[in-house]
Amino acid sequence: SITPLHDGDVSRIGDFAYARSSMTSLVIPQGVTSIGYGAFYHCENLSEISIPSTVIKIEKNAFEHTAWLEKWYAESDEDYLIVGDGVLIAYKGEADAYQKPSNVKCIACDIP
């Protein structure tokens, strides 16, 4: 089952906060507004993630090397992975074809 990170008031998940942990699923609580650089970096077993609309900023590499992101790259027909309140966390299209979607407010990935 998916469980929240914390029950208390948490507005930011810090840099590398859960990096390399063995978690398999994650619910980021309502009220979290930002996720730090590499916060879930190399959580290879992390395959289910729920990100609420209160998240307005995600730093680069926050979800790099997670099963969730790797599955999106392998299976999604979409070129853009947008989560939270308009945060672009992954792009797999061609660099010369990139156009910022109108609903993107924050870019948390490198455009190739």
C-alpha positions in Angstrom: 0.0 0.0 0.0 1.0 3.6 -0.5 1.7 5.6 2.7 2.4 9.3 3.1 5.9 10.5 4.0 4.8 12.4 7.1 1.7 13.2 9.1 2.8 16.7 10.2 3.3 20.0 8.5 5.8 19.5 5.7 6.1 22.1 3.0 9.5 21.0 1.5 11.2 17.7 0.9 14.9 18.5 1.1 17.8 17.7 -1.2 18.6 13.9 -1.3 16.1 13.5 1.6 15.1 9.9 0.6 17.8 9.1 -2.0 18.7 5.5 -2.3 16.0 4.3 0.0 14.2 1.1 -0.6 10.7 2.5 -0.7 8.4 1.1 -3.4 5.5 3.6 -3.3 5.0 7.1 -2.2 2.2 9.6 -1.5 3.5 13.2 -1.2 1.2 14.9 1.3 -1.1 17.9 0.4 0.7 21.1 1.4 4.1 20.1 0.2 5.1 22.8 -2.3 8.7 21.9 -3.3 10.8 18.8 -3.7 14.6 19.2 -3.5 17.4 18.2 -5.8 17.8 14.4 -5.9 15.2 13.9 -3.2 14.3 10.4 -4.4 17.4 9.8 -6.5 18.3 6.2 -7.1 15.2 4.8 -5.4 15.2 2.0 -8.0 12.2 0.2 -6.5 10.0 3.3 -6.3 7.3 2.4 -8.8 4.2 4.3 -7.6 4.2 8.0 -6.9 1.4 10.4 -6.1 2.2 14.1 -6.3 -0.5 16.6 -5.3 -1.3 19.8 -7.0 0.2 21.8 -4.1 3.7 20.9 -5.5 4.8 23.9 -7.5 8.6 23.3 -7.7 10.7 20.2 -8.2 14.4 20.4 -8.5 16.4 18.5 -11.1 17.1 14.8 -10.6 14.4 14.5 -7.9 13.1 11.2 -9.4 16.1 10.1 -11.5 16.7 6.3 -11.5 13.3 5.4 -10.1 11.2 2.6 -11.5 8.3 5.1 -11.9 10.3 7.4 -14.2 12.0 4.6 -16.1 8.6 3.1 -16.8 7.4 6.4 -18.1 10.4 6.8 -20.4 9.9 3.2 -21.7 6.1 3.0 -22.0 4.5 6.5 -22.3 3.4 7.8 -25.7 3.7 11.3 -24.3 6.8 13.5 -24.7 6.2 15.5 -21.5 5.7 14.3 -18.0 4.0 17.1 -16.1 3.0 16.6 -12.4 1.8 18.7 -9.4 0.8 22.2 -10.4 2.4 22.4 -13.8 5.9 21.0 -13.1 7.7 19.4 -16.1 9.9 16.7 -14.7 10.8 14.7 -17.9 10.9 15.3 -21.7 11.8 12.6 -24.2 11.1 14.4 -27.5 13.7 15.9 -29.8 15.5 19.1 -28.6 14.6 21.0 -31.8 11.0 20.0 -31.4 10.6 21.2 -27.8 7.9 23.7 -27.1 7.0 24.6 -23.6 3.4 23.4 -22.9 1.1 26.2 -21.9 0.3 24.4 -18.5 4.0 24.2 -17.5 4.9 26.7 -14.8 8.2 25.1 -13.7 10.8 23.0 -15.5 12.7 20.4 -13.4 14.5 18.6 -16.2 17.2 19.2 -18.7 15.9 19.6 -22.3 18.1 17.5 -24.5 
